[in-house]
Amino acid sequence: MLHVNLLFLPNQQKVLSILKLFAKLRKDSGKGGKPTHGEGMKIGQVAQRYSISRDNLYYYINYGLLVPPRMDKQYVFDDETLNDLERILELKELGFTLAEIHHILSLFRISDMEKTGFREELRVIYAKRRRGCQEEIAHLERISDVLSQKIEALSTVDTSEYRRTGLPLSMLGLIQCPHCKKSLAISNVTMDTEYIFEADMDCQCGYHADVCDGILLTPNRYEGNDDTPDVHRLMYKDLPAGMISLFQSAYNFMKQEIDGVNLSGKIVMESYINAWFFLYTHQGIFDSDGRYIIVDKYPETLAMYKALMERENYHLPILYIADSTLDLPLCPSCIDVNIDFFATNEHNFYRRSFFYEELTPLLKPGAWIIGTYFYFENGWRSMQKLLSQYPKCSDNNFSLQYFLKMANESGIDIDKKEICGPSIDSGNNIGFSFHQKGEKLYLLPYTAHCALPGRMG
């Protein structure tokens, strides 16, 4: 009971006090054995108590799962609403959809738990969900069995015999001194009827190269510290799905074009494979009657791929050359086909010259070229990062205008090209660590031919 002494108050104060008294009485009249709305919990308290976000609670309210009363324009979670929330969370744990949960809540709201019809309908709903769980379990068990088989297959060491390869005798005639263009004398040879595995190769002018485990090692060893041999293929890791899709688009273009070319008896070369290696990932599309030259500055990278390709055994005759330049110990104008997947870009990481300026002497007149050039559109920030990471890098790298201009000046006629992209995020991949998010990186798969006669360097 509220007691107010009104005798000594001015008239206006008396009126205000009476109004406040009635308001208080009306508020108190709602109190009884049951809790009132005012005694409920606010949405923030509920979120904290049940470890659920406020957004989720508002979503449940808007969806109709929760119907809390309102007090002073705010939702108040009374005991009934909290019971509904606990039931929602329990049903979610049982795997029911929100629509199914809504239906179950509606049954509780409009039915009597003791009525047979309600109990039967709820039993049917639970039984249906249990059957769904059993079917999911059976499906997951089948998946688990298949995964176990795949894991076992990957864990089993391949003990099958594979042929060790080396420098193919059939390609020995392609090798000559890069300085005086004479054949090299061979000594201290370990070989069989098909391959040379170990040898010394010398020219009268003093040029010397070695064959070690079937790899031709030239004197042009890489001695810089801007790069390392990627024998664990980290370049291929952490590529975002969008970037991989661009790679696949370029691959599809190149594969389609290669399918239309007869490579039997042709000399095919790919260089700078420490970055990306198209021939390795697509060995199955190449003719075993062709002859192949693989060049990189790292003997370790070549040895890693050589071992993999021996095991996969596509029977491709391959001459592996470890050389950090394009001043290779090969006959001039011997290359029929050149594969360039990022090689032009990789060349400009370490040299300011254009890739085909140095390669042209090795290309036959009319030699066919297939590749993919990478370029930025307004990639100023990315290029600044690249130049800071690779001080020897050409500032013309990743420039489509530069590529097309220099190809033309080098006697390389572009026959066909396609734009793939852009990618605005290369993720955490180390191969594109310089790519700044938001700047557009495109891939340009292309075919071309060498319009000028092979020139002597």
Secondary structure in CASP SS format (residue, H / E / C, confidence):
PFRMAT SS
TARGET T0000
AUTHOR 0000-0000-0000
METHOD secondary structure of the structure
MODEL  1
M C 1.00
L C 1.00
H C 1.00
V C 1.00
N C 1.00
L C 1.00
L C 1.00
F C 1.00
L C 1.00
P C 1.00
N H 1.00
Q H 1.00
Q H 1.00
K H 1.00
V H 1.00
L H 1.00
S H 1.00
I H 1.00
L H 1.00
K H 1.00
L H 1.00
F H 1.00
A H 1.00
K H 1.00
L H 1.00
R H 1.00
K H 1.00
D H 1.00
S H 1.00
G C 1.00
K C 1.00
G C 1.00
G C 1.00
K C 1.00
P C 1.00
T C 1.00
H H 1.00
G H 1.00
E H 1.00
G C 1.00
M E 1.00
K C 1.00
I H 1.00
G H 1.00
Q H 1.00
V H 1.00
A H 1.00
Q H 1.00
R H 1.00
Y C 1.00
S C 1.00
I C 1.00
S C 1.00
R H 1.00
D H 1.00
N H 1.00
L H 1.00
Y H 1.00
Y H 1.00
Y H 1.00
I H 1.00
N H 1.00
Y H 1.00
G C 1.00
L C 1.00
L C 1.00
V C 1.00
P C 1.00
P C 1.00
R E 1.00
M E 1.00
D C 1.00
K C 1.00
Q E 1.00
Y E 1.00
V C 1.00
F E 1.00
D C 1.00
D H 1.00
E H 1.00
T H 1.00
L H 1.00
N H 1.00
D H 1.00
L H 1.00
E H 1.00
R H 1.00
I H 1.00
L H 1.00
E H 1.00
L H 1.00
K H 1.00
E H 1.00
L C 1.00
G C 1.00
F C 1.00
T C 1.00
L H 1.00
A H 1.00
E H 1.00
I H 1.00
H H 1.00
H H 1.00
I H 1.00
L H 1.00
S H 1.00
L H 1.00
F H 1.00
R H 1.00
I H 1.00
S C 1.00
D C 1.00
M C 1.00
E C 1.00
K C 1.00
T H 1.00
G H 1.00
F H 1.00
R H 1.00
E H 1.00
E H 1.00
L H 1.00
R H 1.00
V H 1.00
I H 1.00
Y H 1.00
A H 1.00
K H 1.00
R H 1.00
R H 1.00
R H 1.00
G H 1.00
C H 1.00
Q H 1.00
E H 1.00
E H 1.00
I H 1.00
A H 1.00
H H 1.00
L H 1.00
E H 1.00
R H 1.00
I H 1.00
S H 1.00
D H 1.00
V H 1.00
L H 1.00
S H 1.00
Q H 1.00
K H 1.00
I H 1.00
E H 1.00
A H 1.00
L H 1.00
S H 1.00
T C 1.00
V C 1.00
D C 1.00
T C 1.00
S C 1.00
E C 1.00
Y C 1.00
R C 1.00
R C 1.00
T C 1.00
G C 1.00
L E 1.00
P E 1.00
L H 1.00
S H 1.00
M H 1.00
L H 1.00
G H 1.00
L H 1.00
I E 1.00
Q C 1.00
C C 1.00
P C 1.00
H C 1.00
C C 1.00
K C 1.00
K C 1.00
S C 1.00
L C 1.00
A E 1.00
I E 1.00
S E 1.00
N E 1.00
V E 1.00
T E 1.00
M E 1.00
D C 1.00
T C 1.00
E C 1.00
Y E 1.00
I E 1.00
F E 1.00
E E 1.00
A E 1.00
D E 1.00
M E 1.00
D E 1.00
C C 1.00
Q C 1.00
C C 1.00
G C 1.00
Y C 1.00
H E 1.00
A E 1.00
D E 1.00
V E 1.00
C E 1.00
D C 1.00
G C 1.00
I E 1.00
L E 1.00
L E 1.00
T C 1.00
P C 1.00
N C 1.00
R C 1.00
Y C 1.00
E C 1.00
G C 1.00
N C 1.00
D C 1.00
D C 1.00
T C 1.00
P C 1.00
D C 1.00
V C 1.00
H C 1.00
R C 1.00
L H 1.00
M H 1.00
Y H 1.00
K C 1.00
D C 1.00
L C 1.00
P C 1.00
A H 1.00
G H 1.00
M H 1.00
I H 1.00
S H 1.00
L H 1.00
F H 1.00
Q H 1.00
S H 1.00
A H 1.00
Y H 1.00
N H 1.00
F H 1.00
M H 1.00
K H 1.00
Q H 1.00
E H 1.00
I H 1.00
D H 1.00
G C 1.00
V C 1.00
N C 1.00
L C 1.00
S C 1.00
G C 1.00
K C 1.00
I E 1.00
V E 1.00
M E 1.00
E E 1.00
S E 1.00
Y C 1.00
I C 1.00
N C 1.00
A C 1.00
W C 1.00
F C 1.00
F H 1.00
L H 1.00
Y H 1.00
T H 1.00
H C 1.00
Q H 1.00
G H 1.00
I H 1.00
F C 1.00
D C 1.00
S C 1.00
D C 1.00
G C 1.00
R E 1.00
Y E 1.00
I E 1.00
I E 1.00
V E 1.00
D E 1.00
K C 1.00
Y C 1.00
P H 1.00
E H 1.00
T H 1.00
L H 1.00
A H 1.00
M H 1.00
Y H 1.00
K H 1.00
A H 1.00
L H 1.00
M H 1.00
E H 1.00
R H 1.00
E H 1.00
N C 1.00
Y C 1.00
H C 1.00
L C 1.00
P C 1.00
I E 1.00
L E 1.00
Y E 1.00
I E 1.00
A E 1.00
D C 1.00
S C 1.00
T C 1.00
L C 1.00
D C 1.00
L C 1.00
P C 1.00
L E 1.00
C C 1.00
P C 1.00
S C 1.00
C C 1.00
I E 1.00
D E 1.00
V E 1.00
N E 1.00
I E 1.00
D E 1.00
F E 1.00
F C 1.00
A H 1.00
T H 1.00
N H 1.00
E H 1.00
H H 1.00
N H 1.00
F H 1.00
Y H 1.00
R C 1.00
R C 1.00
S C 1.00
F C 1.00
F H 1.00
Y H 1.00
E H 1.00
E H 1.00
L H 1.00
T H 1.00
P H 1.00
L H 1.00
L E 1.00
K E 1.00
P E 1.00
G E 1.00
A E 1.00
W E 1.00
I E 1.00
I E 1.00
G E 1.00
T E 1.00
Y E 1.00
F E 1.00
Y E 1.00
F E 1.00
E E 1.00
N C 1.00
G C 1.00
W H 1.00
R H 1.00
S H 1.00
M H 1.00
Q H 1.00
K H 1.00
L H 1.00
L H 1.00
S H 1.00
Q H 1.00
Y C 1.00
P C 1.00
K C 1.00
C C 1.00
S C 1.00
D C 1.00
N C 1.00
N C 1.00
F C 1.00
S C 1.00
L H 1.00
Q H 1.00
Y H 1.00
F H 1.00
L H 1.00
K H 1.00
M H 1.00
A H 1.00
N H 1.00
E H 1.00
S C 1.00
G C 1.00
I E 1.00
D E 1.00
I E 1.00
D E 1.00
K E 1.00
K E 1.00
E C 1.00
I C 1.00
C E 1.00
G E 1.00
P E 1.00
S E 1.00
I C 1.00
D C 1.00
S C 1.00
G C 1.00
N C 1.00
N C 1.00
I H 1.00
G H 1.00
F H 1.00
S C 1.00
F C 1.00
H C 1.00
Q C 1.00
K C 1.00
G C 1.00
E C 1.00
K E 1.00
L E 1.00
Y E 1.00
L E 1.00
L E 1.00
P E 1.00
Y E 1.00
T E 1.00
A E 1.00
H E 1.00
C E 1.00
A C 1.00
L C 1.00
P C 1.00
G C 1.00
R C 1.00
M C 1.00
G C 1.00
END
